[in-house]
Amino acid sequence: MPNGADPQITRIQPRRPRGLKVLIHLSEGEPFEVMLEALEKSQLWPGDTLTAKKKHELIELDETVRVRDAALNLLSYSARTRTELSRRLRQKGFHHARIVPCLDRLEERGFLDDRAVAEAFIRDRLRHRPRGRSRLRSELRAKGVDAETVQGAIEKVFEDEKVTDLTLADQVARGWVTRQGTKILDALHSDDRDVRNKARRRLHGYMGRRGFGGAALSEAMRIATELAKESADG
């Protein structure tokens, strides 16, 4: 090959196990791996000259395919918010400049939907681990869902499920009571103020960590105390 001449593609070798990646062999230089889809889009085949420009374009296509496949693979395991998916892709070594357009395309095609993820998350919480609005709000914000989307999702799901913070606090308080021993339940309505307050602080902290405050928290305290008394009387 003359000095300075561009190499030719001599062979395209499928990579196991599924052949979705190929190894491109050149007349000069080391072979390199790309995704088969990127190669097909580039329309390069054995015998073609691989100029610097064509190689750059091929590498760009390859990176685009790789970040998309990684994103779809992550989504196949679990629905994720845009922020969560972006974090995972960065952990896999993809550059921010590659991730953003990929996520934009996924959103356009309906593969990414923060509102749908938020609603599904809230429904799951309500059915398995009930939480108040404030806790749901903080958990979704931690997932990168914007405040407006979070609020809309909470309102929609609470309306669909016919629940409020009051009804959820009732449910959570009753569940807490069923898991307590006689000592704690007796303490909730003890004549000893210090003993009673210690038990109430324990319940107060439990409810607070689950996002209940104000009227819902007061109602939970009342219900738990009544149930504790009924247990003692029974």
C-alpha distance (Angstrom), angle and dihedral (degrees) to the residues before:
residue distance angle dihedral
M1 . . .
P2 3.82 . .
N3 3.79 116.1 .
G4 3.80 111.0 -88.2
A5 3.80 93.8 14.6
D6 3.79 117.4 136.9
P7 3.81 115.6 -109.4
Q8 3.76 123.2 -112.1
I9 3.79 126.8 -129.8
T10 3.79 104.8 -109.8
R11 3.79 101.5 175.5
I12 3.81 141.5 2.3
Q13 3.78 111.8 -148.4
P14 3.85 120.0 -165.1
R15 3.77 113.5 -132.2
R16 3.78 120.7 -134.8
P17 2.93 146.3 -85.5
R18 3.81 99.6 29.7
G19 3.75 104.0 0.6
L20 3.81 93.1 -122.7
K21 3.78 88.6 128.4
V22 3.80 126.2 51.3
L23 3.77 135.6 -163.4
I24 3.80 113.8 -132.7
H25 3.80 114.0 -147.6
L26 3.80 118.4 -157.8
S27 3.77 135.7 -159.6
E28 3.78 86.3 -119.8
G29 3.77 131.7 20.1
E30 3.78 134.5 21.5
P31 3.82 121.4 -44.1
F32 3.79 116.3 -110.9
E33 3.78 135.5 -158.1
V34 3.79 127.9 -120.0
M35 3.78 136.6 163.4
L36 3.81 112.9 -88.8
E37 3.82 90.4 -128.2
A38 3.80 90.9 56.8
L39 3.79 91.2 50.0
E40 3.80 91.7 49.6
K41 3.81 91.2 50.6
S42 3.78 90.5 50.0
Q43 3.83 90.2 52.8
L44 3.78 91.8 -140.7
W45 3.80 118.7 148.6
P46 3.80 140.0 168.6
G47 3.79 109.9 -60.0
D48 3.80 94.2 30.8
T49 3.78 119.9 122.1
L50 3.79 112.8 -117.0
T51 3.79 105.3 -144.4
A52 3.79 120.2 -170.8
K53 3.80 89.4 -106.1
K54 3.80 93.4 50.6
K55 3.79 91.6 47.4
H56 3.79 91.0 50.7
E57 3.81 90.8 50.4
L58 3.81 90.5 47.8
I59 3.81 92.1 51.3
E60 3.81 89.7 48.8
L61 3.80 90.8 52.1
D62 3.78 90.5 46.3
E63 3.80 93.2 53.6
T64 3.80 90.9 48.1
V65 3.80 91.5 52.7
R66 3.80 93.4 44.9
V67 3.81 95.7 52.0
R68 3.79 91.4 46.1
D69 3.81 92.6 49.7
A70 3.80 91.0 47.6
A71 3.80 90.6 50.4
L72 3.80 93.5 48.8
N73 3.78 90.8 47.0
L74 3.81 90.8 53.8
L75 3.79 91.2 47.7
S76 3.80 90.6 50.6
Y77 3.81 89.2 65.2
S78 3.78 98.3 43.5
A79 3.79 141.0 -6.8
R80 3.79 109.0 -104.6
T81 3.76 138.3 -173.6
R82 3.77 119.2 -115.0
T83 3.80 90.8 -104.9
E84 3.80 93.6 49.5
L85 3.80 92.1 49.2
S86 3.80 91.4 47.5
R87 3.81 90.5 52.2
R88 3.79 92.6 50.7
L89 3.79 92.9 48.1
R90 3.80 91.0 50.7
Q91 3.81 88.4 51.0
K92 3.79 87.4 55.4
G93 3.78 89.5 56.9
F94 3.79 102.0 -102.4
H95 3.78 116.9 144.2
H96 3.80 121.3 -115.5
A97 3.80 90.6 -120.0
R98 3.83 89.3 59.5
I99 3.78 95.3 43.6
V100 3.80 100.1 53.1
P101 3.83 98.5 59.1
C102 3.80 89.9 42.1
L103 3.80 91.8 54.9
D104 3.79 90.7 44.7
R105 3.80 90.2 56.3
L106 3.81 92.3 46.1
E107 3.80 89.9 52.1
E108 3.79 91.6 49.2
R109 3.80 89.7 53.3
G110 3.80 94.3 46.3
F111 3.80 97.4 -110.3
L112 3.81 91.2 117.3
D113 3.79 120.4 47.5
D114 3.78 119.0 157.1
R115 3.81 92.5 -171.2
A116 3.82 92.5 54.7
V117 3.81 91.6 46.1
A118 3.81 91.0 49.3
E119 3.80 93.2 50.2
A120 3.81 92.6 47.6
F121 3.81 90.3 48.4
I122 3.81 92.3 51.4
R123 3.81 93.1 47.9
D124 3.78 90.5 50.9
R125 3.80 91.5 49.6
L126 3.80 93.1 48.8
R127 3.78 92.8 50.7
H128 3.77 99.8 42.3
R129 3.81 110.0 15.8
P130 3.82 109.6 15.7
R131 3.78 116.0 -147.5
G132 3.78 135.3 179.9
R133 3.78 123.1 -113.2
S134 3.79 95.5 -96.9
R135 3.80 93.5 53.4
L136 3.81 92.1 45.6
R137 3.78 89.0 48.9
S138 3.80 93.7 51.8
E139 3.81 93.4 45.4
L140 3.80 92.5 51.6
R141 3.78 93.0 44.6
A142 3.81 87.3 53.7
K143 3.81 86.9 56.4
G144 3.79 89.0 57.1
V145 3.80 98.5 -104.9
D146 3.80 111.5 147.7
A147 3.80 119.2 -114.9
E148 3.81 95.6 -110.8
T149 3.80 93.1 51.7
V150 3.80 91.0 46.7
Q151 3.78 92.6 51.7
G152 3.79 93.0 47.5
A153 3.81 92.0 48.6
I154 3.81 92.8 49.6
E155 3.79 92.8 48.9
K156 3.81 92.1 47.7
V157 3.80 96.2 48.3
F158 3.80 95.4 42.0
E159 3.79 89.3 52.0
D160 3.82 93.2 46.3
E161 3.80 92.9 47.4
K162 3.82 93.3 41.8
V163 3.80 93.3 -128.8
T164 3.80 136.2 134.1
D165 3.77 134.1 -173.5
L166 3.80 87.2 -97.1
T167 3.81 94.9 55.3
L168 3.78 91.8 43.3
A169 3.80 92.1 49.1
D170 3.81 88.5 51.7
Q171 3.80 90.2 52.6
V172 3.81 94.2 46.5
A173 3.80 93.7 45.8
R174 3.81 91.8 51.3
G175 3.78 90.5 49.7
W176 3.79 90.7 50.3
V177 3.81 91.8 51.8
T178 3.81 93.0 52.1
R179 3.80 89.8 56.4
Q180 3.80 96.9 50.8
G181 3.75 127.6 94.5
T182 3.78 125.3 -124.5
K183 3.81 92.5 -96.5
I184 3.81 94.1 61.4
L185 3.79 94.1 41.5
D186 3.79 92.0 50.4
A187 3.79 89.7 48.2
L188 3.82 91.9 56.4
H189 3.81 91.5 68.1
S190 3.80 98.9 25.1
D191 3.80 120.2 141.7
D192 3.79 87.0 -133.4
R193 3.81 104.0 90.5
D194 3.80 95.1 -155.7
V195 3.80 92.5 50.7
R196 3.79 91.1 45.5
N197 3.79 94.0 47.9
K198 3.80 92.2 49.0
A199 3.82 91.0 54.7
R200 3.80 91.3 44.8
R201 3.81 91.5 51.2
R202 3.78 88.5 53.3
L203 3.80 91.5 53.6
H204 3.80 91.7 40.6
G205 3.81 91.0 55.2
Y206 3.79 91.9 46.9
M207 3.79 93.1 52.3
G208 3.79 93.1 42.1
R209 3.80 92.5 54.4
R210 3.79 87.8 54.8
G211 3.76 93.2 55.6
F212 3.79 103.1 -98.0
G213 3.76 123.1 135.7
G214 3.78 141.9 142.8
A215 3.79 116.4 19.0
A216 3.81 93.0 -3.5
L217 3.79 91.9 55.1
S218 3.80 92.4 46.6
E219 3.79 90.3 50.6
A220 3.80 91.1 49.4
M221 3.80 91.0 52.4
R222 3.79 91.1 49.4
I223 3.80 94.0 48.5
A224 3.79 93.8 46.9
T225 3.80 91.6 49.9
E226 3.80 92.2 49.3
L227 3.79 91.9 48.6
A228 3.80 90.4 48.8
K229 3.81 90.3 52.9
E230 3.81 91.7 47.5
S231 3.81 89.4 51.0
A232 3.79 90.8 52.0
D233 3.80 92.7 46.5
G234 3.79 92.1 47.0
